[in-house]
Amino acid sequence: MKNEKKVIVPTGYMGSGSSAITDLMSEIEGVDVSRGTFEYVFLHCPNGVFDLEDKLLIGNNAVRSDEALHSFSKTMKQLYDKKYWWVGHYNKNVGVEFWNTTQKYLEQLIEYKNDYYWYYQENVTPRMVPKLIWNRVLRMISRGKIQGEKVLAHEPMWVSFITPERFYSITQNYIYDVLNMMGYDKDSMVLDQLLLPFNLFRIEKYFKEDVFVVVVERDPRDVFVSNKYYWSKQDGVVPYPTDVKKFCEYYKSMRKMEKEIDSSQVYRVKFEDLIYRYDETVDDIFKRLDWDKCRHVRRKENFNPERSIYNTQLFLKNDKCKEECAVIEAKLKEYLYDFPYEIEHTGHDVF
């Protein structure tokens, strides 16, 4: 039985159904899905690893690297110890050693530390105000002879003129230290949204061949109807416009932001194919993973196409949906799914 370990990364385009991959993987022997649908953002979030790459390797200088390294450090610390931040609490959701591992990573990146400062450090914060007032009092009393202590936001400066080769080498080691912290040294695992479709062009610089990303696409008509008529009523936060023309503009612009990539580590699948072409699609996924199908020991227990089919063709539910989705059919035809037949919905079959 083949048992090569993989990191499976379900991802998609906000509401496209990538959780179906997590459900499917939970049926496979030797795959850890215990972290559920928690979204791991430390790579692609603002001031995350990918922002650090861009700042250190494109147009870098002393002040740019100082801001980049401190901003990354601050963001990782927030992800680590903010217990009630839904993308954070990494001391539990990743491991208690995450912050120490991140500090060691930073020490490898930082090439110079010095006592210089620049305008970023002099940007006034509320915490600096009392000392600034005291310094002013000292200058007034001493008639300018005493200037007081220099007030800075942080010090010293962290400077790095690191080469791309060294950056990617150090960073890949850091990422795999984090993965092993979560149990990857034991089993294959699913990490939801570790990568997004918009940064997949970076995959080969950061990962070995053991990372397998499944990008799930979904018919934009169902995405629109779900967003406007289902998620919004359940207080779901998905930033799609509810005006159908604006939705079409938004959706097309979003998809065009993605860089094309031809990689064996990236597998694109339509959510609908997981349902209407279940056997062929699941077989193809196993083939791409180079896994034996006999590992699929809990087939259809968590992802059941006979049930999930009712999350498709939502645009047929009423005349209002049909009118709006006619606009989508005209403006986003390249993203539509060719359904083999129509289904009938009842009032409570969408989940």
Protein Blocks (a to p, Z undefined) as FASTA:
>chain_A
ZZbdcddddddeehnopmmmmmmmmmpghiacklmmadcfklmmghilklmmmmmmgopa
fklmmmmmmmmmmmmmmmmmmmklmkgomlmmnomklmmmmmmmmmmmpmbdcfbdcfkl
mpccfklmmmmmmmmmmmmmnnomagbjaddfbdcddddfddfklmmmmmmmmmmmmmmm
nopmmmccddehkbcfklmmmmmmmpcfkbccddddddfklmmmmmmmmmmmnopacfbd
fbfklmmmmmmmmmmmpccdddfkbccddfklmmmmmmmmmmmmmmmnopafklmmmgok
lmcfklmmmmgoklmmpmklmmmmmmmmmmmmmmpccdfbdcdddfklcZZ
